[in-house]
């Protein structure tokens, strides 16, 4: 198929992203460097104050007291040297997705190098008696203050990005496994600052969650001319190499950046291990994240966590059980058939939050569904089947507490995708079924990322990203974020 300029038939009318692509001075590297300079000067002054005014450390004799102005030139030199070291180490050219831990590592190494250079220079020249403790304190304070500055800056940058400032807008070409891989990473890692303006595909015209269909590949040129995207991500299979070349040429002619997602014979890119030897990339396959040892560790955490939860939450369960009984007739606990790992059904436990007969009344209220998932999941803010107590139980996810028994029985995990109903699975597309590759969980990545405010496709993308990037650290991060998500009740209904 030849890529040519024409008005996109399948695209949304009036699609434009210029108004949303706002830049901001606080996102520029020079501003970050300026913050670092202020922090370094503050840290050095505090180091001098701690040594000479507070006299922290060895006893300071009167004749060894050094005024602050005699340190000012050293402070200026240290600031310049440290900033140069930071720049050489790439601190101001970090890739998107660099963690705070990685950034602090660069700060720590750069500070030590800068301090070492200053110590060698100053004590070689020895213009006057100096305290070595000042440099020790300065090194510690620089790292501490710069780490705090970086933390606050990241928080503010996240706030700006949530308001649409400083986002990197992209168009994805293709909605196959490679295209969905890009989408699920964008959904799972909003801190990267990417925003998908939409996708183009020659076969799919339906939206995928929040990601809009903008037409077909022949529409790309027109989209580039009437929108202001930053980059085009080409996620097509290698067999479409001729079309890929045409798309690359179209982007290059219009000075729009583009990237190609490599297709390693349909192999998940999260399993690809690339080693660089003097500029020559060596490609291999790494072990899947959820290895046998990982599953054992995850199971141990599940059992310990479930037992502790039962002990801690027992008084609350007694009170809730009494409220459910007094509120409406019916059992305290309900049992539902859900689909677990490998497509196997199991008996799912919940506290009753609806009137008796709620399941049989589902078809009568299908029109209230807000999920837009074509029956793959049902979500309604004003579900008339819920009891008075049930509304509060669901808002704070208290109705899910009995699922710790499912965890102890090995049917569920503390963290994982939510288990679907059998009739929901029947409507799954092939790629949705990847959610069934692991044990379902009480909480999960999408539950702490918006809960019911997300569409089903976005939930599936987050679940698949979790499966492909699983680690003990990721599980612990989700568990730690769960109480806040539950307390706020955002997206819960």
C-alpha positions in Angstrom: 0.0 0.0 0.0 1.4 3.4 -0.9 1.4 6.2 1.6 0.0 9.3 0.1 -1.6 12.6 1.4 -5.3 12.6 1.6 -8.0 13.5 4.2 -8.4 10.5 6.6 -11.7 8.9 6.2 -11.5 6.9 9.5 -10.0 9.7 11.6 -12.0 11.8 14.0 -12.9 15.2 12.4 -11.0 18.1 13.8 -8.3 16.1 15.4 -5.6 18.5 16.6 -3.1 18.4 19.4 -1.5 21.8 19.1 -3.5 23.3 22.0 -2.5 20.5 24.3 1.3 20.5 23.6 2.3 23.2 26.0 6.0 23.6 26.9 7.2 24.9 30.2 10.4 26.4 31.4 10.6 24.1 34.4 11.0 21.1 32.1 14.2 22.5 30.5 17.7 21.0 31.5 19.2 24.5 32.2 16.5 25.1 34.8 17.4 21.8 36.5 21.1 22.8 36.5 20.2 26.1 38.0 18.4 24.4 40.8 21.4 22.2 41.4 23.7 25.2 41.6 21.5 26.8 44.3 21.3 23.5 46.2 25.1 23.0 46.1 25.7 26.6 47.4 23.2 26.0 50.1 24.7 22.7 51.1 28.2 24.2 51.3 27.1 27.1 53.4 25.3 24.7 55.8 28.5 22.6 56.0 30.5 25.7 56.9 27.8 26.7 59.5 27.8 23.2 61.0 31.5 23.2 61.4 32.3 26.7 62.5 29.1 28.0 64.1 27.6 24.8 65.6 31.1 23.3 66.0 29.9 19.8 65.0 32.9 17.5 65.0 36.3 17.9 66.7 36.8 20.9 69.1 37.4 24.1 67.2 40.1 26.4 68.5 39.5 30.2 68.3 42.6 30.7 66.1 41.3 28.1 63.6 38.0 29.9 63.0 37.6 30.8 59.3 35.1 33.4 58.2 32.6 32.5 55.6 33.8 35.0 53.0 37.2 33.1 52.8 35.3 30.0 51.7 33.2 31.8 49.0 35.6 31.3 46.2 35.9 27.6 47.1 32.1 27.3 47.1 31.9 28.9 43.7 34.6 26.6 42.3 32.9 23.6 43.8 29.6 24.5 42.2 31.2 24.9 38.7 33.2 21.7 39.0 30.3 19.6 40.3 28.0 20.9 37.6 30.5 20.0 34.9 30.9 16.5 36.4 27.1 16.1 36.4 26.9 17.1 32.8 29.7 14.8 31.7 27.9 11.9 33.5 24.8 12.7 31.5 22.7 13.9 34.4 21.0 16.6 32.3 20.4 14.2 29.4 18.6 11.4 31.2 16.3 9.0 29.3 12.7 9.1 30.0 11.8 6.5 32.6 15.1 6.9 34.6 14.2 6.2 38.2 14.9 8.4 41.1 17.3 5.7 42.5 19.3 5.8 39.2 19.4 9.6 39.3 20.6 9.7 43.0 23.3 7.2 42.0 24.6 9.7 39.4 24.3 12.6 42.0 26.3 10.6 44.6 29.1 9.7 42.2 29.3 13.2 40.7 29.4 14.8 44.1 32.2 12.5 45.3 34.2 13.3 42.2 33.6 17.1 42.5 34.5 17.1 46.2 37.7 15.0 45.5 38.8 17.4 42.9 38.3 20.4 45.2 40.1 18.7 48.1 43.1 17.9 45.9 43.2 21.5 44.6 42.5 23.4 47.8 44.8 21.4 50.1 47.6 21.5 47.5 47.5 25.3 47.3 46.7 25.7 51.1 45.9 29.4 51.0 44.8 29.3 54.7 44.0 26.7 57.3 40.8 24.8 56.3 38.7 22.2 58.0 38.5 18.9 56.1 35.2 18.3 57.9 33.6 21.1 55.9 34.1 19.1 52.7 32.9 15.9 54.4 29.7 17.7 55.6 29.4 19.4 52.2 29.4 16.0 50.3 26.7 14.6 52.5 24.5 17.7 52.4 24.9 18.1 48.7 23.6 14.5 48.1 20.8 14.9 50.6 19.6 18.3 49.4 19.9 17.4 45.7 18.0 14.2 46.3 15.2 16.2 48.0 15.2 18.8 45.1 15.0 15.9 42.6 12.1 14.3 44.5 10.2 17.6 44.6 11.0 18.4 41.0 9.7 15.0 39.9 6.5 15.5 41.9 6.0 18.9 40.3 6.8 17.6 36.8 4.2 14.9 37.3 1.7 17.5 38.3 2.5 19.5 35.1 2.2 16.4 32.9 -1.2 15.6 34.4 -2.3 19.0 33.3 -1.0 18.4 29.8 2.2 20.4 30.2 5.5 19.0 28.9 3.9 15.8 27.4 5.5 14.1 24.4 2.8 13.3 21.9 3.1 10.3 19.6 1.1 8.5 17.0 1.3 4.7 17.0 1.2 2.9 13.6 -0.2 -0.6 14.1 -2.4 -2.2 16.8 -0.9 -5.7 16.7 1.3 -7.1 19.5 3.9 -4.5 19.0 1.5 -1.6 19.0 -0.3 -2.8 22.1 3.1 -3.2 23.8 3.7 0.6 23.3 0.2 1.3 24.6 0.5 -0.8 27.7 3.8 0.8 28.6 2.3 4.3 28.2 -0.7 3.4 30.4 1.4 1.6 33.0 4.1 4.3 33.2 2.6 7.8 33.1 5.7 9.2 34.7 7.4 8.8 31.3 5.5 11.8 30.0 4.3 10.2 26.8 0.8 10.7 25.5 -0.7 8.8 22.6 -2.6 11.1 20.3 -4.1 8.1 18.6 -3.2 5.2 16.3 -3.6 4.3 12.7 -4.1 0.8 11.4 -5.3 -0.7 8.2 -7.4 -3.4 9.9 -8.8 -1.9 13.1 -11.1 1.1 13.3 -12.4 0.7 16.8 -10.8 2.7 19.7 -8.6 0.9 22.2 -9.5 2.3 25.6 -8.5 6.0 25.6 -6.5 5.6 22.4 -8.4 6.8 19.4 -8.4 5.4 15.9 -7.2 8.2 13.5 -7.5 6.3 10.3 -5.4 4.1 8.1 -1.7 4.2 7.1 -2.5 6.2 4.0 -3.8 9.0 6.4 -0.4 9.5 8.0 0.8 12.4 5.8 -2.4 14.3 6.3 -2.3 13.7 10.1 1.3 15.0 10.2 0.3 18.1 8.3 -2.7 19.1 10.5 -1.5 18.0 13.9 1.5 18.8 16.0 2.7 15.4 17.3 6.3 15.0 18.4 7.0 11.5 17.2 5.6 8.6 15.2 6.1 5.1 16.6 6.0 2.5 13.8 4.9 -0.8 15.4 4.3 -3.0 12.3 5.5 -6.6 11.7 8.7 -7.1 9.8 6.8 -8.5 6.8 5.5 -5.0 6.1 9.0 -3.7 5.5 8.0 -1.9 2.3 5.2 0.0 4.1 7.5 0.8 7.0 10.0 2.4 4.5 7.3 4.5 3.1 6.1 5.7 6.5 9.7 6.5 7.5 10.2 8.6 4.4 6.9 10.4 5.0 8.1 11.3 8.5 11.5 12.4 7.4 10.2 14.6 4.6 8.0 16.5 7.2 10.8 16.6 9.8 8.8 14.6 12.3 10.8 12.2 14.5 10.0 8.5 14.2 11.0 5.3 15.9 10.5 1.7 14.8 9.6 -1.1 17.3 11.7 -4.1 16.3 9.8 -7.3 15.5 11.7 -10.3 16.7 9.5 -12.9 15.0 6.5 -12.1 17.3 8.7 -12.6 20.4 7.6 -10.4 23.3 10.1 -7.5 23.5 10.1 -7.8 27.3 11.9 -11.1 26.8 14.6 -9.7 24.6 18.0 -9.2 26.1 20.4 -6.9 24.2 24.1 -6.7 25.1 26.3 -4.1 23.4 29.9 -5.1 22.5 31.8 -2.1 21.1 28.7 -0.9 19.4 27.6 -4.3 18.1 24.2 -5.3 19.5 23.9 -9.0 20.5 20.3 -10.1 20.9 19.2 -13.0 23.1 16.2 -14.2 25.1 16.1 -13.7 28.8 14.2 -15.8 31.3 10.6 -14.9 31.8 10.0 -12.5 34.8 7.7 -14.9 36.6 10.2 -17.7 37.0 9.8 -20.8 39.2 11.7 -19.3 42.1 9.7 -16.1 41.7 6.5 -18.0 41.9 7.6 -19.6 45.1 8.6 -16.3 46.6 5.3 -14.7 45.5 3.4 -17.6 47.0 5.2 -17.2 50.4 4.3 -13.5 50.5 0.7 -14.3 49.6 0.3 -16.8 52.5 2.0 -14.6 55.1 0.1 -11.5 53.9 -3.3 -13.4 53.9 -2.8 -14.8 57.4 -1.8 -11.3 58.8 -4.8 -9.8 57.0 -7.2 -12.3 58.6 -5.9 -11.6 62.1 -5.9 -7.8 61.7 -9.2 -7.5 59.9 -11.2 -10.0 61.9 -12.9 -7.3 64.1 -13.9 -5.3 61.1 -15.3 -8.3 59.3 -17.5 -9.1 62.4 -18.9 -5.5 62.3 -19.5 -5.5 58.6 -21.2 -8.9 58.7 -23.7 -7.6 61.3 -24.4 -4.5 59.1 -25.0 -6.6 56.0 -27.4 -8.8 57.9 -29.4 -5.9 59.4 -29.5 -4.0 56.1 -31.2 -6.5 53.8 -32.2 -10.1 53.7 -29.8 -12.7 52.3 -26.5 -14.3 53.0 -23.5 -12.4 54.4 -21.1 -13.9 51.9 -21.7 -14.7 48.2 -19.9 -17.3 46.0 -19.4 -16.6 42.4 -17.8 -18.6 39.6 -14.8 -16.8 38.2 -12.0 -17.7 35.8 -8.5 -18.1 37.2 -5.1 -18.9 35.9 -5.1 -21.0 32.7 -8.9 -20.4 32.2 -9.8 -22.7 35.1 -13.0 -21.7 37.0 -13.0 -21.4 40.8 -15.4 -20.3 43.6 -14.8 -16.6 44.3 -15.8 -15.2 47.7 -17.2 -11.7 48.4 -19.2 -10.0 51.1 -22.7 -9.4 49.7 -23.1 -5.8 48.5 -26.2 -6.4 46.3 -29.7 -7.6 46.8 -30.5 -11.2 46.4 -31.1 -12.1 42.7 -28.7 -9.4 41.4 -27.0 -11.6 38.9 -30.3 -12.6 37.2 -31.2 -8.8 36.9 -28.0 -8.0 35.1 -29.5 -8.1 31.6 -32.2 -5.6 32.6 -29.7 -2.9 33.5 -27.1 -3.5 30.7 -28.0 0.0 29.4 -26.3 1.5 32.5 -22.9 0.0 31.6 -20.2 2.7 31.6 -17.3 0.5 30.8 -17.7 0.6 27.0 -16.2 -2.9 26.8 -18.9 -4.7 24.7 -19.9 -6.9 27.6 -16.4 -7.8 28.7 -17.0 -6.1 32.1 -19.9 -4.3 33.7 -19.5 -1.1 35.6 -22.2 1.4 36.6 -21.9 4.2 39.1 -25.6 4.0 40.0 -26.1 0.3 40.0 -29.7 -0.2 41.4 -28.8 -3.7 42.6 -26.5 -2.4 45.4 -27.8 -2.2 48.9 -27.2 0.8 51.2 -24.4 -0.9 53.0 -23.2 -2.3 49.8 -22.5 1.1 48.3 -20.0 1.8 51.1 -18.5 -1.7 51.0 -17.8 -1.4 47.3 -16.5 2.2 47.5 -13.8 1.1 50.0 -13.4 -2.4 48.6 -14.4 -3.9 51.9 -16.5 -6.5 50.1 -13.3 -8.1 48.7 -11.8 -8.9 52.1 -13.0 -12.6 52.1 -10.8 -13.2 49.1 -7.8 -13.7 51.5 -9.4 -17.2 51.8 -9.0 -17.6 48.0 -5.4 -16.6 48.4 -4.8 -19.2 51.1 -6.4 -21.9 48.9 -4.0 -21.0 46.1 -6.8 -19.8 43.7 -5.7 -16.2 43.9 -2.7 -14.0 44.8 -2.6 -10.7 46.7 -1.5 -9.0 43.5 -2.6 -9.8 40.0 -5.4 -9.2 37.4 -8.9 -9.3 38.6 -10.7 -12.6 37.9 -13.4 -12.3 35.2 -16.8 -14.0 34.9 -17.0 -16.8 32.4 -19.4 -14.8 30.2 -16.9 -12.0 30.1 -14.1 -14.3 29.0 -16.2 -15.5 26.1 -16.1 -11.9 24.7 -12.4 -11.5 25.0 -10.2 -10.8 22.0 -7.2 -13.1 21.7 -4.8 -10.5 23.3 -7.1 -10.0 26.3 -6.6 -13.7 27.2 -3.0 -13.0 28.4 -4.6 -11.8 31.6 -5.3 -15.4 32.4 -1.6 -16.5 32.4 -1.1 -15.8 36.1 -3.1 -16.1 39.3 -5.8 -13.4 39.6 -5.3 -10.9 42.5 -7.2 -9.0 45.2 -5.4 -5.8 44.1 -3.4 -5.0 41.0 -1.8 -2.4 38.8 -5.0 -1.0 37.4 -6.7 -0.9 40.8 -4.1 1.6 42.0 -4.1 3.4 38.7 -7.7 4.6 38.4 -9.9 1.6 39.1 -13.2 1.8 37.4 -12.3 5.1 35.7 -10.3 3.1 33.3 -11.8 1.3 30.3 -11.5 -2.5 30.0 -8.9 -2.3 27.3 -6.7 -0.1 29.5 -7.2 -2.5 32.4 -6.1 -5.3 30.1 -3.1 -3.4 28.9 -2.0 -2.7 32.5 -2.5 -6.4 33.5 -0.4 -7.5 30.6 2.3 -5.0 31.4 2.3 -6.3 35.0 2.7 -9.9 33.8 5.6 -9.1 31.5 7.4 -6.9 34.1 6.6 -8.8 37.3 9.0 -8.5 40.2 8.8 -8.7 44.0 9.5 -5.0 44.0 6.6 -4.3 41.7 4.3 -6.4 43.9 5.4 -4.5 47.0 4.9 -1.2 45.3 1.3 -2.1 44.3 0.6 -3.4 47.8 1.9 -0.1 49.4 -0.2 2.0 47.0 -3.4 0.0 47.6 -4.4 1.5 51.0 -4.3 5.0 49.6 -6.3 4.0 46.6 -8.9 2.3 48.8 -9.1 5.2 51.2 -9.6 7.8 48.5 -12.2 5.6 46.8 -11.2 7.0 43.4 -13.0 5.2 40.6 -14.6 2.7 43.0 -18.3 1.8 42.3 
